[in-house]
Amino acid sequence: MKLLITGGAGFIGCNFVRHILEEHAGYDVVVLDKLTYAGRRENLQDVLPDITFVQGDICNKDDVALAMQGCDAAVNFAAETHVDRSITDAGSFVRTNVLGTHVLLEAARKMCLEKFVQIGTDEVYGSAFSGSFNEFDSLNPSSPYSASKAGADLLSRAYFTTFGLPVSITRSSNNFGPYQFPEKLIPLFILRARNGERLPVYGTGQNVRDWLYVRDNCSAIDLVLHKGLAGEIYNIGGGNELTNLDITKKILSLLNRSEDLIEHVGDRLGHDFRYSIDCNKIRDLGWKPKSSFEDALRDTVEWYLKNEK
Ligand SMILES: NC(=O)c1ccc[n+]([C@@H]2O[C@H](COP(=O)([O-])OP(=O)(O)OC[C@H]3O[C@@H](n4cnc5c(N)ncnc54)[C@H](O)[C@@H]3O)[C@@H](O)[C@H]2O)c1
């Protein structure tokens, strides 16, 4: 199979490239990535000889046509992803996440791809006051980031319904693990704690997130790529719901640092209180997370200490 992985130089994308090379010997992997601040060629350093790397923009038809040429399938990780940045500059999120996804879908339709996996997020459901959202629940995004991702999901579904493009969508919870850009909570707090710097926790710190180890997400996306049904959406969660304060304390404890480093700062605008998703559908497809949360968090801390650069 010749597989296009867009956004493959970013956090989840580069872990997925490695996963595919390890699990599917003989696959021809093409990575298309714009190399924004969040994507780094170095994230793929050890696997560059085994892939074709194209630096380009998913919003640019020529870049997409070049990278998708001859591919059987595509997985779209490329996106602007940081909620705080979407509050100060929503335009780049609409451009890449909505318009860029449209350029990819259109190219996939013209090139008759056998599978297109759109990587979405659980944030499209909005805050879960009780229970957990399943794939049939309505979308209620709060931030420009999640609204742009909801737009991409809807467009992807429309390409299945209207044109029969075999699209599947994954919606995962918060990922953590190696190669995440240190603006996101876990790598940011690991590096700040290591340096004895203050850890800025939004508001009371009682907001709840479900943490998923990135390698488990990669195996779920692989399953959706190969066995997921066209037109279907699959939630992928780690089953590790923790308050932001709890995860901060765990990181401090792993680094033997005092909780005095915690600093409560003004809350994020439109901050969702709790994300929670029902993952029975992906489990029925045969997936379950392999990693224990505590082991994965310890491995992640060790990785950042060894790979600060
Ligand atoms: N990280 C999470 O916790 C999480 C959770 C749920 C869903 N997701 C989704 O997973 C996907 C990957 O997330 P991530 O955390 O790896 O993101 P990331 O920010 O680490 O990486 C994004 C990658 O996309 C590339 N990119 C950005 N704009 C591009 C463009 N116009 N053309 C080509 N490449 C471009 C960047 O250079 C980077 O390599 C995103 O779609 C995100 O919405 C992430």
The ligand as a MOL file (V3000), in Angstrom:
LIG
                    3D

  0  0  0     0  0            999 V3000
M  V30 BEGIN CTAB
M  V30 COUNTS 44 48 0 0 0
M  V30 BEGIN ATOM
M  V30 1 N -2.6720 16.1580 20.3960 0
M  V30 2 C -3.8650 15.7900 20.8370 0
M  V30 3 O -4.0610 15.5980 22.0320 0
M  V30 4 C -4.9960 15.5780 19.8590 0
M  V30 5 C -6.1890 15.0490 20.3420 0
M  V30 6 C -7.2360 14.8250 19.4460 0
M  V30 7 C -7.0680 15.0900 18.1120 0
M  V30 8 N -5.9030 15.6170 17.6580 0 CHG=1
M  V30 9 C -5.7720 15.8790 16.2280 0
M  V30 10 O -4.6950 15.0740 15.7510 0
M  V30 11 C -4.0360 15.7380 14.6780 0
M  V30 12 C -2.5510 15.8330 14.9700 0
M  V30 13 O -2.3900 16.5430 16.1970 0
M  V30 14 P -0.9380 16.8210 16.7990 0
M  V30 15 O -1.1130 17.0000 18.2420 0
M  V30 16 O 0.0130 15.8140 16.2810 0 CHG=-1
M  V30 17 O -0.6390 18.2360 16.1440 0
M  V30 18 P 0.7380 19.0220 15.9970 0
M  V30 19 O 0.3840 20.4550 16.1560 0
M  V30 20 O 1.7980 18.4400 16.8470 0
M  V30 21 O 1.1690 18.7260 14.4920 0
M  V30 22 C 0.4650 19.2330 13.4000 0
M  V30 23 C 1.3000 18.9680 12.1630 0
M  V30 24 O 0.5870 19.4790 11.0310 0
M  V30 25 C 1.4910 20.2490 10.2250 0
M  V30 26 N 0.7050 21.2690 9.5390 0
M  V30 27 C 0.0510 22.3250 10.0730 0
M  V30 28 N -0.5380 23.0410 9.1010 0
M  V30 29 C -0.2600 22.4150 7.9260 0
M  V30 30 C -0.6030 22.6690 6.5740 0
M  V30 31 N -1.3570 23.7230 6.2230 0
M  V30 32 N -0.1620 21.8220 5.6300 0
M  V30 33 C 0.6140 20.7430 5.9580 0
M  V30 34 N 0.9810 20.4710 7.2210 0
M  V30 35 C 0.5440 21.2960 8.1900 0
M  V30 36 C 2.4780 20.8400 11.2250 0
M  V30 37 O 3.6950 21.2450 10.5930 0
M  V30 38 C 2.6660 19.6790 12.1850 0
M  V30 39 O 3.6620 18.8010 11.7250 0
M  V30 40 C -4.7220 17.0910 14.5140 0
M  V30 41 O -5.6510 17.0010 13.4870 0
M  V30 42 C -5.4190 17.2990 15.8540 0
M  V30 43 O -6.5620 18.1060 15.7020 0
M  V30 44 C -4.8550 15.8670 18.4940 0
M  V30 END ATOM
M  V30 BEGIN BOND
M  V30 1 1 1 2
M  V30 2 2 2 3
M  V30 3 1 2 4
M  V30 4 1 4 5
M  V30 5 2 4 44
M  V30 6 2 5 6
M  V30 7 1 6 7
M  V30 8 2 7 8
M  V30 9 1 8 9
M  V30 10 1 8 44
M  V30 11 1 9 10
M  V30 12 1 9 42
M  V30 13 1 10 11
M  V30 14 1 11 12
M  V30 15 1 11 40
M  V30 16 1 12 13
M  V30 17 1 13 14
M  V30 18 2 14 15
M  V30 19 1 14 16
M  V30 20 1 14 17
M  V30 21 1 17 18
M  V30 22 2 18 19
M  V30 23 1 18 20
M  V30 24 1 18 21
M  V30 25 1 21 22
M  V30 26 1 22 23
M  V30 27 1 23 24
M  V30 28 1 23 38
M  V30 29 1 24 25
M  V30 30 1 25 26
M  V30 31 1 25 36
M  V30 32 1 26 27
M  V30 33 1 26 35
M  V30 34 2 27 28
M  V30 35 1 28 29
M  V30 36 1 29 30
M  V30 37 2 29 35
M  V30 38 1 30 31
M  V30 39 2 30 32
M  V30 40 1 32 33
M  V30 41 2 33 34
M  V30 42 1 34 35
M  V30 43 1 36 37
M  V30 44 1 36 38
M  V30 45 1 38 39
M  V30 46 1 40 41
M  V30 47 1 40 42
M  V30 48 1 42 43
M  V30 END BOND
M  V30 END CTAB
M  END
